[in-house]
Amino acid sequence: MPFGGVPLGARVERAESRLVADAAAEAIRDGAPRAFVTPLAGGVAAFARPGSPLNKVAGAGFAGGLDERDLARVEAEYADRATPVRFELSTLGDPSIAALLSRRGYVIEGHEHVLARALPAGPAPEHLDLQVVPSSPNELALWLDTVIEGFAHPDEQGVPSSECFPRELLEATLRDMDRCEGLARYLAWRRGSVAGGASLRIHDGVAILCGAATLPAHRRRGVQTALLLARLAEAGLAGCDLAVVTTQPGSRSQENVHKQGFALLYARAVLVKQP
């Protein structure tokens, strides 16, 4: 695994913020009222729909400091939509930003861990009772049902997420992401039944592993690992040299990816300012 310094962190954050921006842009094209995407300090500030997981500042802090006037304009846009500013700040970003946010009344709501491993990873091993296959366009509803049901029953290991979203918002967000260029969906089947789902987005040689969930009845059967290894193999074949996953600290997901060669690159502080 390469050293997780600032240049690598900047590359990962660009890929992550590009996914947020592209998904929010799809919400705009879908006619979501008052949606926006605007650059901010090397990252993006996005608003897709009221209450959406895409409503946040992502990737900021790798293009110098944050201009307070630019931040004030973004804060006004969120406030005008009665939406908190959710600022995801990498520990590798410009340290002056954390001080600025603190002065402006932001409070820490939680943390995320960003882990990565080098690619290629080799072919995914075969399982006797597990099969991971690309999800076809006509399986979108099945994929959505599977992933959202898995999200609705999170594992209790580790630090719990501070976020919880209703089904309709999760479905709208996943549909926005599904329309993004370069995003691929996968379904895991176990003994003839769908067991889990996941997605993969490739940008600038970085494979973002996201949207993974296992149905409760199929947990502790290697489903998440099978989905992970299948996507790593696909990303390697596509020419990626780095795979990235974001987890809750100490979670089952973090434990699983750690077993597959992922190492912690950096953490993100999630800072929030109420409107």
N, C-alpha and C positions, 0 to 999 in steps of 0.2 A: 504494500500500500504506500503510495507516495506521501510525503510529508504534507500535512494539512495546513499549509501556510496561507498568507493573505491572497496570493495570486490564485491558488486553487479555490479558496473560499469565494473569491469574486466570480470565478467561472461558474461555480455551482449556483450562487445567488442569481446570476444573470439567467441561467436556465430556469430556475424556479420562478423568478418574477416574470419571465416571458410566458410561462404557462398561465399564471394569474392574469396577465394582461390579455392574452389570447382568449381565455375563457370569458373574461368580462366583455371583450369585443364581440364575442358570439352572443352574449346577452343583449348587447346594443343592437346587433343585427336581427335578433329575435323580437325586437320591439319592447324590451324592458324599459319602463319609463324612468327617466332621469339617471340611467346608468352612465358611468364615465370611466375613462382610463387616462391618467396623466403622469408624465415623468416626474420623479422626485429623487434628488440626490443619488442618481445612478440606478435607482429602482423605479417602482411604479406605485401610485396610489390608485386603487380601483374600487368601484361600487357597481355591483351587478343588480341586485334586488334587495328590498328591505329584509334584513336579517340574514343575508347570504354569507356563507363561509368565504366568499371571494372579496368581501368588503374589508380591505386591509391595505397597509403599506408593506410592500415586500421588496427585498433586494437592495434597499437603500444603505448607504454608508461606504461604498467602494469607489466613489468618484469625488472625494474631498468631503468637506463638511456640508452640513445642511443649512441652507439659507433660511433664516427665521421667517422672512416675508413669504417665501414659497410655502413653508409649513403652515403659516397662518391662513393662506388662501385655501390650502387643502382642508384644514380644520373647518373653515367656514362652509366648504362644500358638504362635508359630512354632517355638520351641525344643521345645515339647511334641510337635510334629509332625516333629521332626528336619529342619527346613527353615531355610535362611538367611533373614535379613531383607534384602530387596532394596528399597532406598529410592531412588526416583527424585526428585531434588531440582532444581527449576528455579533457574536463576541469578537469576530475578526474585523468588524467594521470600524469606521472612524469613531474613536472614543468620545469625541466632543458631542456626538449626537445624543448619547445617553444623558449627559449633563444638561443639554438643551431641553430634552423632553421632560426631565425632572423639574426644571424651572417652570415649565409650562403646565405642570399639573398632572402629568402622566404617572400612573402607578403600575407596578409589575403585577400582571395577572397570572403568569406562569412561564414555563420554559419548554423548549423543544430541543431534541437532539438530532443532529444531522450526521448520518453515518455514510461511509462510502467504502468501496473496494475497487481494485483494478480489474479491468477486463482485457482479453476475453477470459471466460470462466470455464470453457469446455462444454461439451454437450450435456444436457440434462439427463440424469439417470432415469431409467424406466421403472415404473412401479406396477406391481401386479394388480392392484385394485384402484389405482389412481391414474387419471389421464387429464392432462392440461392441454387445451386446444384453443386457438383463436375463436373469439365470439363473433359470429357472422352478423351482418347488419340486421337480419330479421330476428336476432336473439337479444336485441337491446332491452326489451321489456324484461326478459328473463334475467339478464345480467343486472339490471337496475334492482329488481326485486331481491336478488341474491345478495348484492353488496349492501343495500340499505338494511335488509334484515340482519346481516352480520354486524353492521355498525350499531344497530339498535340494541345489541347485547354485547357490549365491550367486555374484554377480560378485565378482571379486577386487580391484576398484578401491576405494581408500579404506581406512579403518580397519575391520578385521574385527570382527564382533560377538563378544562374550565368551560368548554364549549359543548352545547347540545342543540341540535337543530331538528325541527319537525320534518317529517318525511317529504312533504311537498317541496321544501327548500332544498333538501339534499338531492331530490330527483331533478329539480331544475338546474342545480349546479353541475351534477354529473352529466346531464344532457348538454350543457354548455361546453364542458370539457371534452365530451365525446366528439363534438364538431370541430375541435382544434386539429389543425394539420399535424400529422405525425403521432397522434395518439392511437394506441391499439388496446383492445379489450381481450381478456382471457377468461375462460371458465374452467373450473376444475370439476371433474366428474368422478364420483366414487361409487363403484358397484352399481352403475347405471343411474345414479341420482346426482343432480347438481349439488356440489358441496361448498363451492366458494367461487369468488371472482376477484379480478385484479386488473390493473391497467399499467401501461408503459408509455412514457413520452420521451422522445429523443430530441435533443437540441445541442448542437455544437459538440457532438461526441459524448455528451452526458446523458445517461439513461436514468430518467426519473421514475422510480418505482412507486406507484401511488394507487389509491383506491382499493387496497387489498382487504378482503373480509372473508371469514369462514362462517358458514351456518353453524349454530350452536350444536346441532346433533352430530356434526362431523368433526368437532374439535378434538385435538390430541390424537389425530390420525395422520399427521404429516401433510395436511392440505396446504397450509401457508408455505411450508418449505418447498413443496412441489411447484406452487405458483411462482415462488421466488426464483427457483433454479431454472424454470422454463423461460422466464423473462430475461434472466442473466444470459442464457444461451442465445436468445433472439437478439439481444442488444450487442453481444459480441459478434454475431454474424453480420450485424448492420454496421460494424466498424467502430462502435463506441469503445473508449478506453477507460471509462469511469461509470460506475453505477452508484446511485444515491438514493437513500431512503430517509424520511423524517419520521421520528417516533416520539411518543411520550417517554420521559425519563424512567428507566427501570421497567418498562412494560414488557409483556410477553413478546411483542413484535421486535423490540430491541434485542431481547435474548435470542430470538430465532435468527435474526440477521447476523448477530455477532458470531453465532455458530457457523455461519457460512462465509466467514472471512471479512465481514464488515468491521471497520474501526471508526471510532468517534472522530469526526473532523472538527466540529465546533458545536456550540449550543446557540440557540436563539432565545433572547428574552422577549416575552410578549408584553408590551406596554400599552395601556389603554387610557384614553382620555374621554370622559363622558361629554356629550354635547351640552 
